[in-house]
Amino acid sequence: MTEYDRPELAEFWRLARETMEGGGRSAFSFRVEDAGTATVLGELLRKPVAHPARRQISLARLDEHIRAHGSSLPEVLESVHGKPIGLSTSQESSTADAVLKFALREHGLLQESWAAEWIEHVRRYGKIPQPALPMIANQAVSILARLRPEPRRWTTRFALAGNDLDDGRPLARIVRKALALAGTDWERSGVLPDAYRNPVLTSQGYLTLNDSLAAQEITVVRSPRLLESGVPGPLMVLTDGLTAQARHHLDGRTVRCHHDFTPDGIRVMNEVLAWTGGTAWRMSAADYREAVATLIARGVELPTLNARPEEASWDPALAETMATTGLMVTEEHVLPSLL
């Protein structure tokens, strides 16, 4: 006898199966009559259970408890009852919409602009077995309800749902589809692949999602040389552009930004200033002309500008000035003037 086929849980599993196969509901009510049932159920749920009492059991939460120990709710029910969960084709067709609408309504998302199209997509293309749909739908909508643009709460896929949000898994597919229909994606919703990928270099050292940036005001640059050379003020070094980790740590900060006078530099500057509402530092057309004149007078060979940069949001004259001059200037070139 396993922990799942204890006689005290026979009615519990019967109600769980009935709820899953019935469709349209994501929870069931279970009466805990005696101390023995309370003890066994508490062991299953990993928390104290009082008696006599009536417990509302979420299929999604129950499945999470079971998955944490290497199985799943459909697998347990098949083992306990000796037959798999199943519905007829006609039942599947009639209940899928109800299941998805119920989940959206429970989390206040049924009126969202993307909801109707998402319901149709999940029903037709989600490839989710009907018995698992109530659990996965409830879990997906619960996650979507947390991913509000303001205030953004940065997290990771694993923190939201363990491995179930890895690429290719059913939950990941339908959450990503909802985000796309809403005009966003994982990163813009504040969800990182993991907490440690692409740590961002700052004056405090490398920071991950689990670290906190101490400074409220910070200067964003491109070259680690500026950090090494002691450019004043707390610095963040974006050698790889505005990564998800950088977006997380810059949220809510007062930012000034410097970068290379190159097409990539202008692009990253535009992204940083758009994300933070920050200001440009020593990056005007006049700063560029002065740097070029000074460097040429000192005999410095500057790289050729082969493509016109995009318009700089902070100085409409900069792109034209750079295109006319035809030279690129990096942060290393102007380091003395930044110290």
TABEL-V108956 format. One record per residue. N is the residue number from 1. PSI is psi in whole degrees, -180 to 180 (* if undefined). Layout:
N&PSI ; N&PSI
//
This chain:
1&130 ; 2&175 ; 3&-18 ; 4&-28 ; 5&32 ; 6&141 ; 7&-29 ; 8&-20 ; 9&6 ; 10&-48 ; 11&-34 ; 12&-49 ; 13&-32 ; 14&-43 ; 15&-38 ; 16&-44 ; 17&-45 ; 18&-41 ; 19&-44 ; 20&-46 ; 21&-22 ; 22&-30 ; 23&155 ; 24&-15 ; 25&148 ; 26&4 ; 27&163 ; 28&161 ; 29&134 ; 30&130 ; 31&120 ; 32&107 ; 33&-35 ; 34&174 ; 35&-38 ; 36&-45 ; 37&-41 ; 38&-41 ; 39&-48 ; 40&-42 ; 41&-38 ; 42&-38 ; 43&-39 ; 44&-45 ; 45&-6 ; 46&41 ; 47&156 ; 48&141 ; 49&126 ; 50&164 ; 51&152 ; 52&146 ; 53&161 ; 54&124 ; 55&137 ; 56&119 ; 57&115 ; 58&128 ; 59&-39 ; 60&-45 ; 61&-38 ; 62&-42 ; 63&-38 ; 64&-44 ; 65&-44 ; 66&-40 ; 67&-30 ; 68&-16 ; 69&26 ; 70&10 ; 71&-162 ; 72&163 ; 73&-47 ; 74&-37 ; 75&-41 ; 76&-43 ; 77&-38 ; 78&-40 ; 79&-43 ; 80&-42 ; 81&-7 ; 82&17 ; 83&147 ; 84&159 ; 85&141 ; 86&153 ; 87&156 ; 88&161 ; 89&-40 ; 90&-38 ; 91&-43 ; 92&-45 ; 93&-39 ; 94&-21 ; 95&-18 ; 96&-48 ; 97&-42 ; 98&-41 ; 99&-48 ; 100&-41 ; 101&-39 ; 102&-46 ; 103&-45 ; 104&-42 ; 105&-41 ; 106&-29 ; 107&14 ; 108&26 ; 109&3 ; 110&-28 ; 111&3 ; 112&149 ; 113&-26 ; 114&-7 ; 115&-47 ; 116&-44 ; 117&-35 ; 118&-42 ; 119&-47 ; 120&-42 ; 121&-47 ; 122&-42 ; 123&-41 ; 124&-35 ; 125&-1 ; 126&-22 ; 127&42 ; 128&123 ; 129&136 ; 130&-42 ; 131&-29 ; 132&-11 ; 133&-45 ; 134&-42 ; 135&-49 ; 136&-39 ; 137&-46 ; 138&-41 ; 139&-43 ; 140&-47 ; 141&-34 ; 142&-41 ; 143&-46 ; 144&-35 ; 145&-25 ; 146&-20 ; 147&64 ; 148&141 ; 149&-33 ; 150&128 ; 151&137 ; 152&133 ; 153&102 ; 154&137 ; 155&-170 ; 156&163 ; 157&-41 ; 158&-41 ; 159&-31 ; 160&-40 ; 161&28 ; 162&-142 ; 163&-8 ; 164&-13 ; 165&13 ; 166&149 ; 167&138 ; 168&-19 ; 169&151 ; 170&-44 ; 171&-43 ; 172&-41 ; 173&-47 ; 174&-29 ; 175&-45 ; 176&-38 ; 177&-43 ; 178&-42 ; 179&-43 ; 180&-42 ; 181&-27 ; 182&0 ; 183&27 ; 184&-168 ; 185&-177 ; 186&-54 ; 187&-45 ; 188&-18 ; 189&1 ; 190&22 ; 191&116 ; 192&154 ; 193&-40 ; 194&174 ; 195&-16 ; 196&-9 ; 197&140 ; 198&58 ; 199&150 ; 200&134 ; 201&128 ; 202&178 ; 203&-21 ; 204&-6 ; 205&-166 ; 206&133 ; 207&138 ; 208&-175 ; 209&-28 ; 210&0 ; 211&163 ; 212&136 ; 213&122 ; 214&-35 ; 215&139 ; 216&-31 ; 217&132 ; 218&148 ; 219&127 ; 220&129 ; 221&178 ; 222&-38 ; 223&130 ; 224&-19 ; 225&-33 ; 226&-37 ; 227&-43 ; 228&-33 ; 229&-6 ; 230&33 ; 231&131 ; 232&153 ; 233&153 ; 234&134 ; 235&149 ; 236&130 ; 237&116 ; 238&76 ; 239&-26 ; 240&23 ; 241&-168 ; 242&85 ; 243&171 ; 244&-41 ; 245&-41 ; 246&-43 ; 247&-44 ; 248&-51 ; 249&-20 ; 250&-15 ; 251&125 ; 252&3 ; 253&159 ; 254&118 ; 255&137 ; 256&148 ; 257&140 ; 258&149 ; 259&-171 ; 260&150 ; 261&72 ; 262&165 ; 263&-44 ; 264&-40 ; 265&-43 ; 266&-41 ; 267&-47 ; 268&-40 ; 269&-46 ; 270&-42 ; 271&-45 ; 272&-45 ; 273&-36 ; 274&-37 ; 275&-39 ; 276&-16 ; 277&23 ; 278&-171 ; 279&155 ; 280&146 ; 281&119 ; 282&42 ; 283&27 ; 284&170 ; 285&-37 ; 286&-40 ; 287&-40 ; 288&-48 ; 289&-42 ; 290&-42 ; 291&-45 ; 292&-47 ; 293&-45 ; 294&-45 ; 295&-41 ; 296&-41 ; 297&-27 ; 298&5 ; 299&19 ; 300&130 ; 301&119 ; 302&143 ; 303&150 ; 304&140 ; 305&113 ; 306&-10 ; 307&141 ; 308&131 ; 309&160 ; 310&164 ; 311&137 ; 312&125 ; 313&-25 ; 314&-13 ; 315&99 ; 316&-20 ; 317&-14 ; 318&-47 ; 319&-44 ; 320&-40 ; 321&-44 ; 322&-43 ; 323&-39 ; 324&-40 ; 325&-40 ; 326&22 ; 327&151 ; 328&146 ; 329&124 ; 330&169 ; 331&-37 ; 332&-35 ; 333&-38 ; 334&13 ; 335&-45 ; 336&-34 ; 337&-14 ; 338&-14 ; 339&*
//
